[in-house]
Amino acid sequence: MRGLSTLARVARELREDVSAARDRDPAARAAGTAEILLTYPGVHAILAHRISHALHEVGMPIAPRLLSNASRIVTGIEIHPAAHIGRDFFVDHGSGVVVGETAEIGDRVTLFQGVTLGGTGFATGKRHPTVEDNVTIGSGAKLLGPITVGHGAKIGANSVVIHDVPPNTTVVGNPGHPVRIEGRRPEGPDTDWLHLPDPVADALRGLADRIGELERQVADLTGTERKEPAQVRPLRSRGQNPASG
Ligand SMILES: CC(C)(COP(=O)(O)OP(=O)(O)OC[C@H]1O[C@@H](n2cnc3c(N)ncnc32)[C@H](O)[C@@H]1OP(=O)(O)O)[C@@H](O)C(=O)NCCC(=O)NCCS
């Protein structure tokens, strides 16, 4: 009886995953169910995961890992059988995606290629991100540790996120920082990520000033020619906003 209800649930989840691909990939709008089932690695990966997760839940040894490993070889998407994934899940393009053992993913979540939901070390227990409903995670983004990404958040391509993300927030960059909260730019001094203090440059600048002063005094005392004082240039590149992708 339990087996039948598990089968019914897996079948329902798969139907939803196929329609998620159609809804969220503009290239799939005109594709039929058979085409999506045959050609979308993200759909193959979630199909394999739905089954490996069900086997893991009933305590079957080895088979869940074998299935998820076979799926990784074929799709380039590695999802641990123990990871919890909600309904309407979609991985676009696929390759290079890693979803760790204790990751929890809500409903209607979209991942692009190269996304990692990983741990930060060798700790055991809950060590992978929790991603709430309706979150989109851009290509190459790395979300590390037992952080929570609030519902409706967007994570920009190639971001590295190691802190919780509030709901309905857009986070970009490395380190990941909010550029939109509830659709508006964040305000206040703590959100000025472009002008972070640089204590090493400040210390070097202080030393250079003192050396310049000593050189001036030595030149005055000895009557020799003054040298150009040393310059300490900031390491941060100037010009375009570094958060502008
Ligand atoms: C972050 C993202 C979701 C955009 O969200 P949005 O709410 O539309 O935000 P905006 O485009 O208005 O960008 C907000 C700010 O973040 C910057 N930004 C956007 N994406 C960025 C990124 N990936 N990295 C760094 N900065 C980024 C923008 O330049 C803008 O900066 P500004 O406020 O100084 O002008 C989107 O840019 C993104 O990265 N999507 C992932 C898409 C993807 O992976 N596609 C793969 C297809 S194969």
The ligand as an SDF file (V2000), in Angstrom:
LIG
                    3D

 48 50  0  0  0  0  0  0  0  0999 V2000
   20.5580   38.7940  -10.6320 C   0  0  0  0  0  0  0  0  0  0  0  0
   19.5630   38.6360  -11.7720 C   0  0  0  0  0  0  0  0  0  0  0  0
   18.5630   37.5510  -11.4000 C   0  0  0  0  0  0  0  0  0  0  0  0
   18.8860   39.9460  -12.1190 C   0  0  0  0  0  0  0  0  0  0  0  0
   17.8950   40.2930  -11.2280 O   0  0  0  0  0  0  0  0  0  0  0  0
   17.0310   41.6300  -11.3850 P   0  0  0  0  0  0  0  0  0  0  0  0
   16.1130   41.6970  -10.2390 O   0  0  0  0  0  0  0  0  0  0  0  0
   16.4470   41.6830  -12.7550 O   0  0  0  0  0  0  0  0  0  0  0  0
   18.1180   42.7160  -11.1690 O   0  0  0  0  0  0  0  0  0  0  0  0
   18.7740   43.7600  -12.1790 P   0  0  0  0  0  0  0  0  0  0  0  0
   19.0090   43.1510  -13.5240 O   0  0  0  0  0  0  0  0  0  0  0  0
   17.9570   45.0030  -12.0780 O   0  0  0  0  0  0  0  0  0  0  0  0
   20.1980   43.9620  -11.5150 O   0  0  0  0  0  0  0  0  0  0  0  0
   20.3260   44.5350  -10.2390 C   0  0  0  0  0  0  0  0  0  0  0  0
   21.7620   44.9610  -10.0800 C   0  0  0  0  0  0  0  0  0  0  0  0
   22.6040   43.8100   -9.9640 O   0  0  0  0  0  0  0  0  0  0  0  0
   23.5870   43.7870  -10.9990 C   0  0  0  0  0  0  0  0  0  0  0  0
   23.6970   42.3880  -11.4410 N   0  0  0  0  0  0  0  0  0  0  0  0
   22.7390   41.6640  -12.0320 C   0  0  0  0  0  0  0  0  0  0  0  0
   23.1750   40.4240  -12.2210 N   0  0  0  0  0  0  0  0  0  0  0  0
   24.4260   40.3400  -11.7280 C   0  0  0  0  0  0  0  0  0  0  0  0
   25.3830   39.2950  -11.6140 C   0  0  0  0  0  0  0  0  0  0  0  0
   25.1140   38.0780  -12.0400 N   0  0  0  0  0  0  0  0  0  0  0  0
   26.5670   39.5560  -11.0350 N   0  0  0  0  0  0  0  0  0  0  0  0
   26.8500   40.8040  -10.5790 C   0  0  0  0  0  0  0  0  0  0  0  0
   25.9660   41.8400  -10.6450 N   0  0  0  0  0  0  0  0  0  0  0  0
   24.7690   41.6070  -11.2220 C   0  0  0  0  0  0  0  0  0  0  0  0
   23.0420   44.7240  -12.0630 C   0  0  0  0  0  0  0  0  0  0  0  0
   24.0500   45.3120  -12.8210 O   0  0  0  0  0  0  0  0  0  0  0  0
   22.3120   45.7490  -11.2370 C   0  0  0  0  0  0  0  0  0  0  0  0
   23.2400   46.6420  -10.6790 O   0  0  0  0  0  0  0  0  0  0  0  0
   22.8460   48.1910  -10.4250 P   0  0  0  0  0  0  0  0  0  0  0  0
   21.6870   48.1760   -9.4600 O   0  0  0  0  0  0  0  0  0  0  0  0
   24.0970   48.7620   -9.8430 O   0  0  0  0  0  0  0  0  0  0  0  0
   22.4900   48.7150  -11.7630 O   0  0  0  0  0  0  0  0  0  0  0  0
   20.2510   38.2710  -13.1050 C   0  0  0  0  0  0  0  0  0  0  0  0
   21.1020   39.2980  -13.5100 O   0  0  0  0  0  0  0  0  0  0  0  0
   21.0220   36.9620  -13.1040 C   0  0  0  0  0  0  0  0  0  0  0  0
   22.2070   36.8930  -12.7840 O   0  0  0  0  0  0  0  0  0  0  0  0
   20.2820   35.9220  -13.5530 N   0  0  0  0  0  0  0  0  0  0  0  0
   20.8440   34.6350  -13.7650 C   0  0  0  0  0  0  0  0  0  0  0  0
   20.5440   34.2570  -15.2020 C   0  0  0  0  0  0  0  0  0  0  0  0
   21.3120   33.0520  -15.6500 C   0  0  0  0  0  0  0  0  0  0  0  0
   22.0290   32.4140  -14.8990 O   0  0  0  0  0  0  0  0  0  0  0  0
   21.1330   32.7300  -16.8920 N   0  0  0  0  0  0  0  0  0  0  0  0
   21.7500   31.6030  -17.4840 C   0  0  0  0  0  0  0  0  0  0  0  0
   21.0360   31.3040  -18.7570 C   0  0  0  0  0  0  0  0  0  0  0  0
   21.8620   30.0320  -19.6030 S   0  0  0  0  0  0  0  0  0  0  0  0
  1  2  1  0
  2  3  1  0
  2  4  1  0
  2 36  1  0
  4  5  1  0
  5  6  1  0
  6  7  2  0
  6  8  1  0
  6  9  1  0
  9 10  1  0
 10 11  2  0
 10 12  1  0
 10 13  1  0
 13 14  1  0
 14 15  1  0
 15 16  1  0
 15 30  1  0
 16 17  1  0
 17 18  1  0
 17 28  1  0
 18 19  1  0
 18 27  1  0
 19 20  2  0
 20 21  1  0
 21 22  1  0
 21 27  2  0
 22 23  1  0
 22 24  2  0
 24 25  1  0
 25 26  2  0
 26 27  1  0
 28 29  1  0
 28 30  1  0
 30 31  1  0
 31 32  1  0
 32 33  2  0
 32 34  1  0
 32 35  1  0
 36 37  1  0
 36 38  1  0
 38 39  2  0
 38 40  1  0
 40 41  1  0
 41 42  1  0
 42 43  1  0
 43 44  2  0
 43 45  1  0
 45 46  1  0
 46 47  1  0
 47 48  1  0
M  END
$$$$
